[in-house]
Amino acid sequence: MRTYIGTREALSTDEFIELALGTPIELWLGVEGESAEERAARLDAARDILADYPNLPDDISQVAAQVIEAHAPELFNVVPLAPRPASRRRTGKGRVAA
């Protein structure tokens, strides 16, 4: 199945998010090992984008809700765990009940 955002095809999950947001996901989440200076610059850029597009958080929430709705059966396909047998339940202080 192919996924398009506008006229662009999203080839990966990260690309889908980037196309849907209109910005790279790293701008909002940061990257591992970034310096304090890099973080400050990233946050300044994010603030500028939010100032230019005040509806962006609402638009992002709408996209997230649509994705959840489209994939709800897979997201909520939960299998209940079987209860432990009574003889193996822990009683506290690391002891096992007999």
TORLOKOL-124717 format. One record per residue (C-alpha): residue in one letter; x, y, z; residue number from 0. Coordinates in nm, 2 decimals, padded with zeros to 4 digits. Example, Ala and Ser with C-alpha at 12.3 -4.5 7.8 and 13.67 -1.06 7.14 Angstrom:
2
a;01.23;-00.45;00.78;0
s;01.37;-00.11;00.71;1
***
This chain:
98
m;00.00;00.00;00.00;0
r;00.13;00.34;-00.09;1
t;00.08;00.65;00.13;2
y;00.07;01.00;00.00;3
i;00.07;01.33;00.18;4
g;-00.05;01.58;-00.09;5
t;00.14;01.48;-00.40;6
r;00.44;01.33;-00.22;7
e;00.47;00.96;-00.15;8
a;00.59;00.88;00.21;9
l;00.83;00.59;00.18;10
s;00.89;00.55;00.56;11
t;00.72;00.63;00.89;12
d;00.96;00.91;00.95;13
e;00.90;01.06;00.60;14
f;00.52;01.03;00.66;15
i;00.55;01.23;00.98;16
e;00.78;01.49;00.82;17
l;00.55;01.54;00.53;18
a;00.24;01.55;00.76;19
l;00.40;01.81;00.99;20
g;00.58;02.00;00.72;21
t;00.89;01.99;00.94;22
p;01.15;01.73;01.03;23
i;01.04;01.53;01.35;24
e;01.39;01.60;01.50;25
l;01.30;01.97;01.52;26
w;01.03;01.89;01.78;27
l;01.19;01.59;01.96;28
g;01.56;01.68;01.93;29
v;01.84;01.44;01.86;30
e;02.05;01.23;02.10;31
g;02.38;01.40;02.20;32
e;02.28;01.75;02.09;33
s;02.47;02.03;02.26;34
a;02.30;02.30;02.47;35
e;02.37;02.55;02.19;36
e;02.21;02.31;01.93;37
r;01.91;02.26;02.15;38
a;01.86;02.63;02.20;39
a;01.88;02.69;01.82;40
r;01.63;02.41;01.76;41
l;01.39;02.54;02.02;42
d;01.42;02.89;01.87;43
a;01.34;02.76;01.53;44
a;01.04;02.57;01.67;45
r;00.91;02.88;01.84;46
d;00.94;03.07;01.51;47
i;00.74;02.81;01.33;48
l;00.47;02.81;01.59;49
a;00.45;03.19;01.58;50
d;00.41;03.17;01.20;51
y;00.16;02.88;01.21;52
p;-00.04;02.90;01.53;53
n;-00.28;02.63;01.42;54
l;00.00;02.37;01.38;55
p;-00.06;02.20;01.72;56
d;-00.43;02.15;01.63;57
d;-00.34;02.03;01.28;58
i;-00.09;01.78;01.43;59
s;-00.35;01.66;01.67;60
q;-00.60;01.60;01.39;61
v;-00.34;01.40;01.19;62
a;-00.26;01.19;01.50;63
a;-00.63;01.13;01.56;64
q;-00.68;01.02;01.20;65
v;-00.38;00.78;01.21;66
i;-00.51;00.63;01.54;67
e;-00.85;00.59;01.39;68
a;-00.72;00.43;01.07;69
h;-00.50;00.19;01.27;70
a;-00.71;00.14;01.58;71
p;-00.78;-00.24;01.53;72
e;-00.40;-00.30;01.52;73
l;-00.32;-00.06;01.80;74
f;-00.58;-00.21;02.03;75
n;-00.53;-00.58;01.94;76
v;-00.44;-00.68;02.29;77
v;-00.43;-01.04;02.42;78
p;-00.51;-01.08;02.79;79
l;-00.24;-01.26;02.99;80
a;-00.34;-01.58;03.17;81
p;-00.35;-01.54;03.55;82
r;-00.07;-01.71;03.74;83
p;-00.16;-02.03;03.92;84
a;-00.24;-01.96;04.28;85
s;00.05;-02.18;04.40;86
r;00.31;-01.95;04.23;87
r;00.18;-01.61;04.35;88
r;00.43;-01.40;04.54;89
t;00.33;-01.31;04.90;90
g;00.57;-01.02;04.96;91
k;00.93;-01.01;05.08;92
g;01.02;-01.23;04.79;93
r;00.85;-01.55;04.92;94
v;00.63;-01.77;04.71;95
a;00.30;-01.88;04.85;96
a;00.25;-02.26;04.87;97
***
